[in-house]
Every structure is written in C-alpha cells, then in structure tokens.
C-alpha cells in the first residue's frame, strides 16, 4: 500500500507541474490598473485592445490603465473614414473610442475608430504571437504525456503489490523499482521547471543588433553605403538562433500622407529584397514589413538636415530569449528534447 501511495504522489506531482507549465504560457505577469467611468458621463479613450468577450473589450489605455469598452448594435466602427463591422476590432489593435459610462463603470461606445498604422501594428503582433501559441500547444501535449506515464506507472505498481504477497525477494524487487520511478519523477519535475521558464520567455523578444539606412528625396533606392550596412548586419546573424528581423520604413513630411505611406513601404521592401537576395536572410526570419509614412520623426522636418534623418528605414534583429536560453532542456529521463531554435 505504501508503494501505491508513493506512485499516486508521483502522479499528483507531475499533474501539478504540468498545470503550472500551461498556466505560465497564458498569463501576463503584469499588475492591472483598472479604470472605471462615471455613469452617463461622456469619455474618450485611446489604447490597445488586450482581449474581448462577446461585445465587451478590455483595453490598455495610453495612461496604462485597463478599462472595459462595450460595443453595441448602434456603435459606429470606422476605418479610414469608412464604416466596418465590430469583427474588425481584433486583439492588438490601437483604437480611439468615444461614449458614456454605464452603471458598471464600463464605457458604452458610440464610435470606435482606427487607422492603417494601427492595423499594421496589430498584424505584426499577430505574426509574433502565432508561434508562441503553437509552442504552448506543444507543451500541453507533453504535459498530457507525462500524466499518462504516471497512470501507467500506477498500474505497474498494483501488479507488483500482488506479487509482494508471494516472496520476500519479490518485495525487494518492487521496492527497487519504486525507487527508480521516484528518481525519474524528480528528474521530470526539474525538467518541467526548466520548461516553465522557457515558456515564460517565449514572448520575450530582445533587440540585439540594429542599424538605419537613409534615402534621397522621393527615392527608395539603396546606396552603396547602405548596402554595406545591410551586409554587416546580416553577417552578425550567422550564428544566431531564434532571431527575427524587424524592418520599418519612414519618410519626411514632404508630400501627401498617401504618397508618404506608399514611399515608406517601398523603402522597407527595398531593404527586404536586398537582405533576401544578396545576404540570404530566409523569408521566415523577417517580420511582416511596415511602412509608417511620416510618423515617428527623429529630427525636425522644418530643416533640410532634419528631413534627411527622417527619410530612413530602421532594421532591428530581435532574439527570442525563450528559444535561445536552455535549448537542450529535457522533461524527465524519457521525454524528448524541446527544439532549441525557431523563428517568428
């Protein structure tokens, strides 16, 4: 009976570790600062959609507070001055909502607006987070496998208890087997702890290398100096694992907004083509490129020198800490090694 209890304790320990493993990949380690709205008072909120349930959305506002916005059948949802459905309000989208507070402290929206820049940023977030969700699913499968092994171990222990009644020698053999199973369980728990840490770090992208290339007025052509910069940056990624390349194009404020948007995208695409064709950077390493038009200027657009600094493409090499740290971690003695590299 003692041996049976030991195995049940083994199963409980592995199940508990597996539960902690799944939870760590889905919970944000951030303290939420909730915001309420006064009933019938007009309010305006700008922020990023964190999640939604039915017609209610959780939004992190520009002041870092968390609030709830309700979208009704009468809410006007607008994109580039065009009406769209509320299904366009996806997680990661930066929005501006106007409305009145209700008795629950929520904002009942009369109008919700977003632009192309917000939509591009949301799509980039999707490109980064989709592999994270895939990794979490794989870990859930591994946790289920561990629990199955615990159940099988308990069945084997029951058979050994029956044999114990026959001879003292068989009892000794059973005890030796239980000790071995306990050792494997300890190794499995240590492996699960290591995997928990890696899951926590899966969405932890850190910038490791970066550079900026500049363009002439109305041009998306790379200069010889720019091409050399890209060659040097690509060379630095040769020995990296789990990296992605973020490429964002900009313009100065000369010209219309529509033209600047198109030109910034052309500049970003020129950098991508060069990195793929000349420096052999795989296409799956490159996060979906973004053209940000004349936004996010780094210098004064009223001077020639300032406009020159704003006609740029920023290139950043982001390294995924969850894929590069502890790439040889294994879960227990009989569990396969997790992949040590990958790309967003």
C-alpha positions in Angstrom: 0.0 0.0 0.0 2.9 2.4 0.7 4.2 1.8 -2.7 0.8 2.5 -4.2 0.6 5.8 -2.3 4.1 6.7 -3.5 3.1 6.3 -7.1 -0.1 8.3 -6.6 2.0 11.1 -5.1 4.2 10.8 -8.2 1.2 11.3 -10.5 -0.1 14.2 -8.4 3.3 16.0 -8.5 3.6 15.6 -12.3 0.0 16.8 -12.9 0.6 19.8 -10.7 3.8 20.6 -12.6 2.0 20.3 -15.9 -0.7 22.6 -14.8 1.8 25.2 -13.8 3.5 24.7 -17.2 0.3 25.5 -19.1 -0.6 28.5 -16.9 2.8 30.1 -17.3 2.4 30.3 -21.1 -1.0 32.0 -20.9 -0.9 34.6 -18.0 0.5 38.1 -18.3 3.0 38.9 -15.5 1.6 42.4 -15.1 -0.5 44.1 -12.4 -3.6 45.5 -14.0 -4.7 49.1 -13.1 -8.4 49.1 -13.6 -10.3 52.2 -14.7 -14.0 53.0 -14.3 -16.2 55.6 -16.0 -18.8 57.7 -14.3 -22.4 56.8 -15.3 -23.8 59.0 -18.2 -20.5 61.0 -18.4 -19.0 61.4 -21.9 -15.5 59.9 -22.1 -12.9 59.3 -24.8 -10.3 56.5 -24.6 -7.2 55.8 -26.8 -5.4 52.5 -26.3 -4.7 48.9 -27.4 -7.3 46.0 -27.3 -6.0 43.3 -25.0 -8.9 40.8 -25.3 -12.6 40.6 -26.0 -15.5 38.6 -24.8 -18.7 38.9 -26.8 -19.3 42.6 -27.3 -17.0 43.7 -24.5 -13.3 44.6 -25.0 -10.5 45.0 -22.5 -8.3 48.0 -23.5 -5.0 49.2 -22.1 -5.3 53.0 -22.3 -2.4 55.4 -23.1 -2.1 56.1 -19.3 -1.5 52.3 -18.8 -4.9 51.8 -17.1 -7.2 48.9 -18.0 -10.8 49.6 -18.9 -13.8 47.9 -20.4 -15.5 49.1 -23.6 -18.9 47.8 -24.7 -19.8 47.8 -28.4 -23.5 47.8 -29.2 -25.6 47.5 -32.4 -25.6 51.3 -32.6 -21.8 51.7 -32.2 -20.2 53.2 -35.3 -16.9 51.4 -36.1 -14.8 53.4 -38.6 -11.6 52.6 -40.5 -10.1 55.3 -42.8 -13.5 57.2 -42.6 -15.3 54.0 -43.8 -17.8 52.0 -41.7 -16.7 48.5 -40.9 -18.2 45.7 -38.6 -17.2 45.2 -35.0 -15.4 42.0 -36.1 -12.6 44.3 -37.3 -11.7 45.1 -33.7 -9.1 42.4 -33.1 -6.6 41.9 -30.3 -3.5 44.2 -30.6 -5.4 47.0 -32.5 -4.9 50.6 -31.3 -8.2 52.4 -31.2 -10.0 55.6 -30.2 -13.4 55.1 -28.5 -16.0 57.7 -27.6 -19.1 57.1 -25.5 -20.7 57.3 -22.0 -20.1 55.4 -18.8 -22.7 52.9 -17.5 -23.7 51.7 -14.1 -20.9 49.1 -14.2 -18.2 51.6 -14.8 -17.8 50.5 -18.4 -17.7 52.8 -21.4 -20.6 52.2 -23.8 -19.1 53.3 -27.1 -21.0 55.4 -29.6 -18.0 55.5 -32.0 -14.7 53.4 -32.4 -12.1 54.4 -34.9 -8.7 53.0 -36.0 -6.3 53.7 -38.9 -4.0 51.8 -41.2 -1.0 52.3 -38.9 -2.9 50.6 -36.1 -3.9 47.8 -38.3 -0.3 47.2 -39.5 0.9 47.1 -35.9 -1.8 44.6 -34.9 -0.8 42.3 -37.8 2.8 42.5 -36.7 1.8 41.5 -33.2 -0.2 38.5 -34.7 3.0 37.5 -36.7 5.0 37.4 -33.4 2.4 35.7 -31.2 1.2 32.9 -33.5 4.4 30.8 -33.0 4.1 31.4 -29.2 0.6 29.8 -29.3 1.9 26.9 -31.3 4.7 26.3 -28.7 2.2 26.4 -25.9 0.0 23.8 -27.6 3.1 21.5 -28.0 3.9 21.9 -24.3 0.3 21.0 -23.4 0.7 17.7 -25.4 3.9 17.0 -23.4 2.1 17.6 -20.1 -0.6 15.1 -21.1 2.1 12.5 -22.0 3.6 12.9 -18.5 0.3 12.3 -16.8 -0.2 9.2 -19.0 3.2 7.9 -17.9 2.1 8.4 -14.2 -1.1 6.4 -14.8 0.9 3.6 -16.4 3.3 3.6 -13.5 0.5 3.3 -11.0 -0.9 0.2 -12.9 2.6 -1.4 -12.8 2.8 -0.7 -9.1 -0.6 -2.5 -8.4 0.8 -5.6 -10.1 3.9 -5.5 -8.0 1.8 -5.3 -4.8 0.1 -8.5 -5.8 3.5 -10.2 -6.3 4.7 -8.9 -2.9 2.5 -11.5 -1.2 4.4 -14.4 -2.7 8.0 -14.0 -1.6 10.2 -11.5 0.3 12.5 -11.5 -2.7 9.7 -10.1 -4.9 9.1 -7.4 -2.3 12.7 -6.3 -2.6 12.4 -6.1 -6.3 9.3 -4.0 -6.1 11.0 -1.6 -3.7 13.9 -1.2 -6.0 11.6 -0.4 -8.9 9.7 2.2 -6.9 12.9 3.9 -6.0 13.8 4.1 -9.7 10.4 5.5 -10.6 10.7 8.2 -7.9 14.1 9.2 -9.3 12.6 9.6 -12.7 9.8 11.7 -11.3 12.3 14.0 -9.6 14.1 14.4 -12.9 10.7 15.1 -14.7 9.8 17.8 -12.2 13.2 19.5 -12.7 12.7 19.4 -16.4 9.2 20.9 -16.1 10.5 23.7 -14.0 13.1 24.5 -16.8 10.4 24.3 -19.5 8.2 26.7 -17.4 11.0 29.2 -17.5 11.3 28.9 -21.3 7.6 29.3 -21.8 7.6 32.4 -19.8 10.3 33.8 -22.1 8.7 32.8 -25.4 7.2 36.2 -26.0 10.4 38.0 -24.7 12.0 39.4 -27.8 15.1 41.5 -27.2 16.9 43.7 -29.7 20.4 42.5 -30.2 21.6 44.3 -33.4 20.2 47.3 -35.2 21.1 49.9 -37.9 19.5 52.6 -40.0 19.7 53.3 -43.8 18.8 56.6 -45.3 17.3 57.6 -48.7 17.3 60.5 -51.1 14.2 62.6 -51.7 11.4 60.6 -53.4 13.7 57.6 -53.6 13.6 54.0 -52.4 17.0 53.0 -53.9 19.7 51.8 -51.6 23.1 53.5 -51.9 26.4 51.6 -51.8 27.0 52.7 -48.2 23.5 51.4 -47.3 24.1 48.0 -48.9 27.4 47.7 -46.9 25.5 48.4 -43.7 23.0 45.6 -44.5 25.8 43.2 -45.4 27.4 43.9 -42.0 24.1 43.4 -40.1 23.4 40.1 -41.9 26.8 38.8 -41.1 26.1 39.3 -37.4 23.1 37.0 -37.6 25.1 34.0 -39.0 25.5 32.2 -35.6 22.2 33.4 -34.0 19.3 31.1 -33.2 15.7 32.1 -32.8 16.1 35.5 -34.3 13.7 37.7 -36.4 14.3 40.9 -38.4 12.0 43.8 -37.9 12.0 46.4 -40.8 10.1 49.7 -40.6 10.2 52.4 -43.3 9.6 56.2 -42.8 9.5 59.4 -44.8 9.8 63.1 -44.1 6.6 65.2 -44.1 7.1 66.5 -47.7 4.2 65.3 -49.8 0.7 63.9 -49.1 0.0 61.3 -46.4 -1.0 58.7 -49.0 2.2 59.2 -51.1 4.4 59.1 -48.0 2.7 55.9 -46.9 3.4 54.3 -50.3 7.0 55.6 -50.3 7.8 54.3 -46.8 6.5 50.8 -47.7 8.6 50.9 -50.9 11.7 51.7 -48.8 11.0 48.9 -46.4 10.5 46.4 -49.2 13.8 47.5 -50.9 15.7 46.6 -47.7 13.9 43.2 -47.5 14.7 42.3 -51.2 18.4 43.1 -50.6 18.6 41.1 -47.4 16.9 38.1 -49.1 18.6 38.2 -52.5 22.1 39.4 -51.5 22.5 38.3 -47.9 20.4 35.1 -48.0 18.2 36.0 -45.0 15.4 33.5 -45.0 11.9 35.0 -45.6 10.5 33.3 -42.5 13.1 35.3 -40.4 11.6 38.7 -41.5 8.6 40.0 -39.6 6.0 41.4 -41.9 7.4 44.8 -43.0 5.8 48.1 -42.1 5.6 51.5 -43.8 4.9 54.2 -41.2 4.8 57.2 -43.5 5.9 60.4 -42.0 5.2 59.3 -38.4 7.7 58.9 -35.6 10.1 61.6 -36.9 13.5 61.6 -35.3 14.5 65.1 -36.3 12.9 68.5 -37.2 11.1 68.3 -40.5 11.4 72.0 -41.0 15.1 71.8 -41.8 16.9 70.0 -44.6 19.2 68.1 -42.2 16.2 67.0 -40.2 14.2 65.8 -43.2 17.3 63.8 -44.3 17.3 62.0 -41.0 13.6 61.2 -41.3 13.9 59.5 -44.8 15.0 56.2 -43.3 14.4 52.5 -42.7 15.2 51.0 -39.3 16.4 47.4 -39.2 16.4 45.6 -35.9 17.5 42.0 -35.2 15.3 40.6 -32.4 16.4 37.5 -30.5 13.8 35.3 -28.8 15.0 34.5 -25.2 12.7 31.6 -24.8 14.3 29.8 -27.7 17.9 30.6 -27.1 18.1 30.0 -23.3 18.4 26.4 -22.2 17.9 25.0 -25.7 18.8 21.5 -24.5 16.3 21.3 -21.7 14.5 17.9 -21.4 11.4 16.9 -19.5 12.3 13.8 -17.5 14.5 10.9 -18.4 12.2 9.5 -21.1 10.9 12.8 -22.6 12.3 14.1 -26.0 14.3 17.4 -26.1 12.4 20.5 -26.9 13.5 22.4 -30.1 16.4 24.8 -29.3 15.8 27.2 -32.1 13.0 28.6 -34.2 11.7 31.8 -35.8 8.8 34.1 -35.6 
